Amino acid sequence: MREKLTIVNVEGIVVEDPENLRALIRDFASIKGLKIFVHGEGTMASMVAEKMGIHIRQTSDGRDVIDDRVMDLVTMVYGGLVNKRLVAIMQWRGLNALGLTGVDLNLVQSTKVPIKPVNVGRVGTVRRVNSSMLINLLEQGVVPVIAPITHDGRGNLLNGDVKMFAYEIARTLTIAYDVTIINLLSEENGVITNKKKSGSVIPLLSRAQYKAMREAGKIKPADYTAIDNALSAIDHGVSEVVLINAARFSDLNGGTHIK
């Protein structure tokens, strides 16, 4: 029987609340077995940018444009301050945490997304994950804490999508472990039924159930991408994906479990 590995994927805004962050790390530390913590961006970079007089442009569909100055800012805030704050709290909780980005140890190489039809700047899609290095760290009792800053292999930094970052890491590690992904959300407590008077969480969601509920209009279109990504991870060997509110992280019987 393969050893259990849990990959916790956290929206950036969640890790920016100092009061809630300590409770979140307490719950993370209580997870048995090997674990990895992947954290993303939130609002802190925007606040720092405003103080520094850096304007973050957006595309017509609302995505941030990562130009050179913004890339430097994101690297400093999330690869530096937020990452090390997380590591410090984990050390306090007795975890042998190591703060990393995809650049460190050549963990994640990416390809810059095409500039057409929309130029989002220095944003990358994952090309390769150094699974052997991650396995080596895990086997030494290290808890990797990873910010989705990556590189193209030619000396250029790129910004990565935190959710896809976690999924790509998970897929490569299924060769060695029984992998579960936990997505910690900042708002909903999982996938919510698209009913005006219900709003209830779907506790368990299979591919067949998802297809039927989607066709019947019982799932919000806003949840399609998260569910599709989860099912793709299952197709690549991940055992389970859990979507749950960060405030309810201590009760993993809640949320939506996708298998």
KAPE-V96421 format. One line per field, one symbol per residue. phi: phi as a letter, one per 20 degrees, with the letter a starting at -180 (. if undefined). psi: psi as a letter, one per 40 degrees, with the letter a starting at -180 (. if undefined). A space follows every 10 residues. Layout:
phi=???
psi=???
//
This chain:
phi=.ffecddedc fgffeeegff fffffgffff ffnfbcddcd ebdfffffff femeeefcff enefeeefff fffffffefd gfgfffffff ffeneeecfb cfffllfcdc dffgfdecee nedcdfdbde fffffffffe nedfddefec bencndfced efffgfffff gfeffdcedd ddeedecfdp edfecgedme fefcceffff fffffemecf gfegffffff fffffeoffb cddbfgfdgf dffemdddc
psi=hiihhhhhhh idddeehddd ddddddddde hiaiiihhia ibeddddddd defhhhiiid eeiihgaddd ddddddddec dddddddddd ddeehgihhi iedhefdhii hhiieiehhe bghihhdhhg ddddddddee eihhhhifha ieefehiihi hddddddddd ddeeddihhh hhhhiecifa hhighdecfi hhdhhidddd dddddefehh ddeddddddd dddddeehdi hhhihdefde geeaahhh.
//
